[in-house]
Amino acid sequence: MLPYCQANGIGYMAYGSLGFGLLTGAFTEETAFVDWDWRSKGDAFGLPLFQRDSFRKELRVTARLKELAARYEKSVAQLAIAWVLGNPAVTVALVGMRNEKELQENVAAGNWKLTPDDRAEIDRIFAEEGVPSYVDAEQAV
């Protein structure tokens, strides 16, 4: 879908840019979602992100991404935002925040340009952990 949007001058708003909380670094294997939290059902828009095995893989990815972000003294959320906004087909990234500090960090991430090597490392991390990524989706088209 993204290549089509880009080729046809169609804006694209990325939804769930922080992986519905996964890419904030706030979750652990002990995280349990309360019944009224939609993540407690295990799925996020048809993706099994919060099902036990998938959730563990996502946490490993997040831990590795956190290490990459730390090299730049950034948060994993900032890395995710920079990655999303670095896609030329993306017009805007929808992200949430709970306080002013997160707002400031999220805004600052908009100015961070990842290198091609950083983007390749991110793709490698997803592949090594067996987690589907944007690259996998694009290759399937």
C-alpha positions in Angstrom: 0.0 0.0 0.0 2.8 2.5 0.9 4.5 2.3 -2.5 1.1 2.9 -4.2 0.4 5.9 -2.0 3.9 7.4 -2.7 3.7 6.8 -6.4 0.2 8.4 -6.6 0.8 11.4 -4.3 -1.5 10.1 -1.6 -0.8 11.0 2.0 -0.5 8.2 4.5 -1.0 8.4 8.2 0.8 5.7 10.1 -1.4 4.5 13.0 0.0 2.6 15.9 3.5 4.0 15.3 4.6 2.9 18.7 3.3 -0.6 18.3 0.3 0.1 20.6 2.7 0.6 23.4 5.2 -2.2 22.6 7.8 0.3 21.3 7.7 2.4 24.4 9.9 0.0 26.4 7.3 0.1 29.2 6.2 -3.6 28.9 7.9 -6.7 30.4 7.1 -10.4 30.3 5.2 -9.9 33.5 2.9 -7.2 32.0 -0.7 -8.2 32.3 -3.5 -6.1 30.7 -6.7 -5.5 32.6 -9.8 -7.0 31.1 -11.1 -3.7 29.8 -7.8 -3.0 27.9 -8.3 -4.2 24.3 -4.8 -5.6 24.3 -5.9 -8.2 26.9 -7.6 -10.1 24.0 -4.1 -10.7 22.4 -4.7 -9.1 19.0 -4.1 -5.7 17.6 -6.1 -5.2 14.4 -5.7 -8.8 13.4 -2.1 -9.1 14.4 -1.2 -11.4 17.4 1.1 -8.8 18.9 -0.1 -9.4 22.5 -0.5 -13.2 22.4 2.0 -14.9 24.6 4.6 -16.1 22.1 4.3 -13.1 19.9 4.5 -10.8 22.9 7.7 -12.3 24.0 9.3 -11.9 20.6 8.1 -8.3 20.4 9.7 -7.7 23.8 13.0 -9.1 22.6 12.8 -6.8 19.5 12.1 -3.8 21.7 15.0 -4.6 24.0 17.4 -4.8 21.1 16.0 -1.6 19.6 16.4 0.1 22.9 20.1 -0.7 22.7 20.3 0.8 19.2 18.5 4.0 20.4 20.8 4.3 23.4 23.8 4.6 21.1 22.3 8.0 20.1 21.0 8.8 23.6 17.4 8.4 22.4 14.5 6.3 23.6 13.1 3.3 21.8 9.9 5.4 21.2 12.0 8.1 19.5 13.7 5.4 17.3 10.3 4.1 16.3 9.0 7.5 15.4 12.2 8.4 13.4 11.9 5.0 11.6 8.2 5.6 10.6 8.8 9.3 9.6 11.9 8.2 7.6 9.6 6.3 5.2 9.1 8.7 2.2 5.5 7.4 1.8 4.5 8.4 5.3 2.9 11.8 5.6 2.2 11.8 9.4 2.7 9.4 12.3 0.0 9.1 14.9 1.6 8.6 18.4 0.3 8.8 21.9 1.8 10.4 24.9 0.8 10.6 28.6 2.8 13.6 29.8 4.8 16.7 28.7 8.1 14.8 28.8 6.8 12.2 26.3 5.4 15.0 24.2 8.8 16.7 24.0 10.6 13.5 23.2 8.1 12.5 20.5 8.4 15.9 18.8 12.2 15.8 19.0 12.1 12.4 17.3 10.7 14.1 14.2 14.1 15.7 13.5 16.1 12.5 13.9 17.2 11.0 10.5 18.2 7.4 10.8 21.1 6.3 8.6 20.7 3.5 6.0 22.8 1.4 8.3 20.5 2.0 11.2 17.5 1.1 9.1 19.2 -2.1 7.9 20.0 -3.0 11.5 16.4 -2.5 12.5 15.3 -4.8 9.7 17.9 -7.3 10.7 16.7 -7.3 14.4 13.1 -8.0 13.3 14.2 -10.8 11.0 16.5 -12.4 13.6 13.7 -12.4 16.2 11.2 -13.8 13.7 8.9 -10.8 13.8 7.2 -9.6 10.6 8.1 -6.1 9.6 7.3 -3.5 7.0 10.1 -5.0 4.8 8.3 -8.4 4.9 5.0 -6.8 4.0 6.5 -4.9 1.1 8.2 -8.1 -0.3 4.9 -9.9 -0.1 3.3 -7.4 -2.5 
